[in-house]
Amino acid sequence: MSRERLSQRAASVKDKTKADTKKQQNGELRDIGDFEYDTKHAKVLKKALHSINVSLGTLLSAMKELAMLRGSDITPDGKLGGKGFIMSFREMKSSLNSSISELSDITDTIADELTNPKWGLSKTEVKSIKEVKDKVEEKAEEAEEIVEESPMEESSKEESITPDDVKDSVEVLALSKYKSLMEGPPSKDKTAKDLSKSILANLVRGE
């Protein structure tokens, strides 16, 4: 149950982030007022920016490794995991791509914030931040390319034959066989006659 709540919370945060981004795109401005900027806090933001960049590199490496695999190579049902932690292989790769994309958005936000002259950063520091931002954007684009170039999942796993399919196929074959038996000339075989009558009765009753 706790895992479900965490998923719902993550979805809620994601929706709020999209809503905030939409507000920004619609031209809503921030209310900065007379806020006093402290350079020591800028250093913390810079460290966070660096950590996110490193994390993106690690996630990208994981994506490259998983992209080398087909689901059919490692799973019989298209899923991975065990009790309480089950996810489709395709969904897992998609989540990694989404994580990279969202971290890239966070990087853009922090980088744009630090280019604000009120933080008092030097030109060299601002240039370094912009370089990090460019590298992150490259990683996000590379992640998208990996998704596009990944081998297609085999649809046969998703369209696997179920017991019901087998049952239906057997019934169709049996019906076809005994239909010809009933429509053909009367059989001299007493067992065949009795069987055909039983089948006909079941068909009439809809069984």
Sine and cosine of phi, psi and omega as CSV:
sin_phi,cos_phi,sin_psi,cos_psi,sin_omega,cos_omega
0.00,0.00,-0.62,0.78,-0.04,-1.00
-0.90,0.44,-0.56,0.83,-0.01,-1.00
-0.92,0.40,-0.60,0.80,0.03,-1.00
-0.91,0.42,-0.65,0.76,0.00,-1.00
-0.91,0.41,-0.62,0.78,0.03,-1.00
-0.89,0.45,-0.64,0.76,0.02,-1.00
-0.90,0.44,-0.66,0.75,0.01,-1.00
-0.91,0.42,-0.63,0.78,0.02,-1.00
-0.90,0.43,-0.67,0.74,0.00,-1.00
-0.89,0.45,-0.65,0.76,0.02,-1.00
-0.90,0.43,-0.62,0.78,0.01,-1.00
-0.90,0.43,-0.69,0.72,0.02,-1.00
-0.89,0.45,-0.66,0.75,0.00,-1.00
-0.89,0.46,-0.68,0.74,0.02,-1.00
-0.90,0.45,-0.65,0.76,0.00,-1.00
-0.91,0.42,-0.64,0.77,0.01,-1.00
-0.88,0.47,-0.68,0.73,0.02,-1.00
-0.89,0.45,-0.62,0.78,0.00,-1.00
-0.91,0.42,-0.68,0.74,0.02,-1.00
-0.90,0.44,-0.65,0.76,0.02,-1.00
-0.90,0.44,-0.64,0.77,0.01,-1.00
-0.89,0.46,-0.64,0.77,0.04,-1.00
-0.87,0.49,-0.65,0.76,-0.02,-1.00
-0.91,0.42,-0.65,0.76,-0.01,-1.00
-0.92,0.39,-0.46,0.89,0.01,-1.00
-0.99,0.13,0.07,1.00,0.10,-0.99
1.00,-0.08,0.21,0.98,0.02,-1.00
-0.95,0.30,0.75,-0.66,-0.05,-1.00
-0.99,-0.17,0.42,-0.91,0.04,-1.00
-0.98,0.20,0.44,-0.90,0.04,-1.00
-0.97,-0.25,1.00,0.00,-0.07,-1.00
-1.00,0.10,-0.57,0.82,0.00,-1.00
0.87,0.49,-0.68,-0.73,-0.02,-1.00
-0.97,-0.23,0.57,0.82,-0.01,-1.00
-0.85,0.53,0.68,-0.73,0.00,-1.00
-0.99,-0.14,0.87,-0.50,-0.03,-1.00
-1.00,0.06,0.73,-0.68,0.00,-1.00
-0.91,-0.41,0.85,-0.52,-0.07,-1.00
-0.85,0.53,-0.54,0.84,-0.04,-1.00
-0.90,0.44,-0.49,0.87,0.05,-1.00
-0.97,0.25,-0.48,0.88,0.06,-1.00
-0.90,0.44,-0.57,0.82,0.02,-1.00
-0.90,0.44,-0.60,0.80,0.03,-1.00
-0.91,0.41,-0.68,0.74,0.04,-1.00
-0.89,0.46,-0.61,0.79,0.02,-1.00
-0.90,0.43,-0.64,0.76,0.03,-1.00
-0.91,0.42,-0.66,0.75,0.03,-1.00
-0.89,0.45,-0.65,0.76,0.02,-1.00
-0.88,0.48,-0.68,0.73,0.02,-1.00
-0.91,0.42,-0.68,0.73,-0.02,-1.00
-0.90,0.44,-0.65,0.76,0.02,-1.00
-0.90,0.43,-0.64,0.77,0.02,-1.00
-0.88,0.48,-0.67,0.74,0.03,-1.00
-0.91,0.42,-0.67,0.74,0.01,-1.00
-0.88,0.47,-0.64,0.77,0.02,-1.00
-0.89,0.46,-0.63,0.77,0.03,-1.00
-0.89,0.47,-0.65,0.76,0.01,-1.00
-0.92,0.39,-0.68,0.73,0.02,-1.00
-0.90,0.43,-0.63,0.78,0.01,-1.00
-0.90,0.43,-0.64,0.77,0.05,-1.00
-0.88,0.47,-0.66,0.75,0.02,-1.00
-0.89,0.45,-0.64,0.77,0.02,-1.00
-0.89,0.46,-0.67,0.75,0.00,-1.00
-0.89,0.46,-0.65,0.76,-0.01,-1.00
-0.92,0.38,-0.70,0.71,0.00,-1.00
-0.94,0.35,-0.49,0.87,-0.01,-1.00
-0.92,0.39,-0.30,0.95,0.00,-1.00
-0.98,0.19,-0.16,0.99,-0.07,-1.00
-0.95,-0.32,0.57,-0.82,0.22,-0.98
-1.00,-0.10,0.49,-0.87,0.02,-1.00
-0.85,0.53,-0.58,0.81,-0.04,-1.00
-0.93,0.36,-0.26,0.96,0.02,-1.00
-0.97,0.24,-0.43,0.90,-0.15,-0.99
-0.78,-0.62,-0.09,1.00,-0.03,-1.00
-0.54,-0.84,0.68,-0.73,0.01,-1.00
-0.99,0.15,-0.33,0.94,-0.07,-1.00
-0.84,-0.54,0.19,0.98,0.02,-1.00
0.99,0.16,0.12,0.99,-0.05,-1.00
-0.81,-0.58,0.34,-0.94,0.08,-1.00
-0.77,-0.64,0.39,-0.92,0.08,-1.00
0.91,-0.41,-0.17,-0.99,-0.03,-1.00
-0.61,-0.79,-0.58,-0.82,-0.05,-1.00
-0.89,0.45,0.88,-0.48,0.07,-1.00
0.99,0.12,-0.23,0.97,-0.03,-1.00
-0.72,-0.69,0.96,0.27,-0.01,-1.00
-0.87,-0.48,0.75,-0.66,-0.01,-1.00
-0.53,-0.85,0.60,-0.80,0.04,-1.00
-0.94,0.34,0.51,-0.86,-0.02,-1.00
-0.88,0.48,-0.64,0.77,0.01,-1.00
-0.90,0.43,-0.68,0.74,0.00,-1.00
-0.90,0.43,-0.60,0.80,0.00,-1.00
-0.89,0.45,-0.70,0.71,0.02,-1.00
-0.92,0.39,-0.60,0.80,0.03,-1.00
-0.91,0.42,-0.62,0.78,0.01,-1.00
-0.91,0.41,-0.62,0.78,0.05,-1.00
-0.88,0.48,-0.69,0.73,0.02,-1.00
-0.90,0.44,-0.65,0.76,0.02,-1.00
-0.91,0.42,-0.61,0.79,0.01,-1.00
-0.89,0.45,-0.68,0.74,0.02,-1.00
-0.90,0.44,-0.67,0.74,-0.01,-1.00
-0.90,0.44,-0.67,0.74,-0.03,-1.00
-0.94,0.33,-0.62,0.78,0.06,-1.00
-0.91,0.41,-0.55,0.83,0.06,-1.00
-0.90,0.44,-0.64,0.77,0.04,-1.00
-0.90,0.43,-0.64,0.77,0.03,-1.00
-0.90,0.44,-0.65,0.76,0.02,-1.00
-0.88,0.48,-0.72,0.69,0.02,-1.00
-0.85,0.53,-0.67,0.75,-0.04,-1.00
-0.91,0.42,-0.74,0.68,-0.01,-1.00
-0.91,0.41,-0.66,0.75,-0.01,-1.00
-0.89,0.45,-0.69,0.73,0.03,-1.00
-0.90,0.45,-0.60,0.80,0.01,-1.00
-0.90,0.44,-0.71,0.71,-0.07,-1.00
-0.95,0.31,-0.29,0.96,0.07,-1.00
-0.99,0.17,-0.05,1.00,0.08,-1.00
-0.91,0.41,0.86,-0.52,-0.04,-1.00
-0.82,0.57,-0.40,0.91,-0.05,-1.00
-0.93,0.38,-0.26,0.96,0.07,-1.00
-0.97,0.22,-0.25,0.97,0.09,-1.00
0.95,0.31,0.41,0.91,0.02,-1.00
-0.97,0.24,0.49,-0.87,0.01,-1.00
-0.96,0.28,0.23,-0.97,0.01,-1.00
-0.89,0.46,-0.58,0.82,0.01,-1.00
-0.91,0.41,-0.66,0.75,0.01,-1.00
-0.91,0.40,-0.67,0.74,0.01,-1.00
-0.90,0.43,-0.65,0.76,0.03,-1.00
-0.89,0.46,-0.67,0.75,0.01,-1.00
-0.89,0.45,-0.66,0.76,0.01,-1.00
-0.90,0.44,-0.67,0.74,0.02,-1.00
-0.90,0.43,-0.58,0.81,0.03,-1.00
-0.91,0.41,-0.65,0.76,0.05,-1.00
-0.89,0.46,-0.68,0.73,0.00,-1.00
-0.87,0.49,-0.68,0.74,0.01,-1.00
-0.90,0.44,-0.66,0.75,0.00,-1.00
-0.90,0.44,-0.63,0.78,0.00,-1.00
-0.92,0.40,-0.66,0.75,0.02,-1.00
-0.89,0.45,-0.61,0.79,0.05,-1.00
-0.89,0.45,-0.65,0.76,0.01,-1.00
-0.92,0.40,-0.63,0.78,0.02,-1.00
-0.90,0.43,-0.65,0.76,0.03,-1.00
-0.92,0.40,-0.63,0.78,0.02,-1.00
-0.90,0.44,-0.62,0.79,0.03,-1.00
-0.89,0.46,-0.66,0.75,0.03,-1.00
-0.89,0.45,-0.63,0.77,0.01,-1.00
-0.91,0.41,-0.61,0.79,0.02,-1.00
-0.89,0.46,-0.67,0.75,0.01,-1.00
-0.88,0.47,-0.68,0.74,-0.03,-1.00
-0.93,0.37,-0.55,0.83,-0.08,-1.00
-1.00,-0.07,-0.06,1.00,-0.01,-1.00
-0.90,0.44,0.56,-0.83,0.02,-1.00
-0.88,0.48,0.64,-0.77,-0.02,-1.00
-0.91,0.41,0.62,-0.79,0.06,-1.00
-0.94,0.34,0.59,-0.81,0.00,-1.00
-0.96,0.28,0.86,-0.51,-0.04,-1.00
-0.93,0.37,-0.32,0.95,-0.03,-1.00
-0.89,0.46,-0.46,0.89,0.02,-1.00
-0.94,0.34,-0.59,0.81,-0.02,-1.00
-0.98,0.18,-0.42,0.91,-0.03,-1.00
-0.94,-0.35,0.60,0.80,-0.03,-1.00
-0.91,0.41,0.45,-0.89,-0.02,-1.00
-0.96,0.27,0.76,-0.65,0.01,-1.00
-0.97,-0.22,0.27,-0.96,0.06,-1.00
-0.83,0.57,-0.56,0.83,0.01,-1.00
-0.91,0.40,-0.61,0.79,0.03,-1.00
-0.88,0.47,-0.69,0.72,0.01,-1.00
-0.89,0.46,-0.69,0.72,0.00,-1.00
-0.87,0.50,-0.72,0.69,0.00,-1.00
-0.89,0.46,-0.66,0.75,-0.02,-1.00
-0.90,0.44,-0.67,0.75,0.01,-1.00
-0.90,0.44,-0.66,0.75,-0.01,-1.00
-0.91,0.42,-0.64,0.77,0.01,-1.00
-0.90,0.44,-0.71,0.71,0.00,-1.00
-0.89,0.45,-0.69,0.73,-0.01,-1.00
-0.90,0.43,-0.67,0.74,0.00,-1.00
-0.89,0.46,-0.68,0.73,0.01,-1.00
-0.88,0.47,-0.67,0.74,-0.02,-1.00
-0.90,0.43,-0.74,0.67,-0.08,-1.00
-0.99,0.17,-0.31,0.95,0.09,-1.00
-0.92,0.39,-0.69,0.72,0.03,-1.00
-0.91,0.41,-0.54,0.84,0.01,-1.00
-0.92,0.40,-0.66,0.75,-0.04,-1.00
-0.97,0.25,-0.55,0.84,-0.04,-1.00
-0.99,0.13,-0.31,0.95,-0.02,-1.00
-0.98,0.21,-0.08,-1.00,0.02,-1.00
-0.90,0.44,0.50,-0.87,-0.01,-1.00
-0.80,0.60,0.73,-0.68,-0.02,-1.00
-1.00,0.08,0.56,-0.83,0.04,-1.00
-1.00,0.09,-0.16,0.99,-0.02,-1.00
-0.99,0.15,0.91,-0.41,-0.04,-1.00
-0.86,0.50,-0.63,0.77,-0.01,-1.00
-0.90,0.45,-0.68,0.74,0.01,-1.00
-0.90,0.44,-0.64,0.77,0.02,-1.00
-0.88,0.47,-0.75,0.66,-0.01,-1.00
-0.89,0.45,-0.63,0.77,-0.01,-1.00
-0.92,0.40,-0.65,0.76,-0.01,-1.00
-0.91,0.41,-0.62,0.79,0.03,-1.00
-0.90,0.43,-0.64,0.77,0.00,-1.00
-0.91,0.42,-0.68,0.73,0.01,-1.00
-0.90,0.43,-0.70,0.72,0.01,-1.00
-0.87,0.49,-0.66,0.75,0.01,-1.00
-0.90,0.44,-0.67,0.74,0.01,-1.00
-0.90,0.43,-0.62,0.79,0.02,-1.00
-0.91,0.42,-0.64,0.77,0.01,-1.00
-0.90,0.44,-0.65,0.76,0.01,-1.00
-0.98,0.22,-0.19,0.98,0.00,-1.00
0.99,0.15,0.35,0.94,-0.03,-1.00
-1.00,0.06,0.00,0.00,0.00,0.00
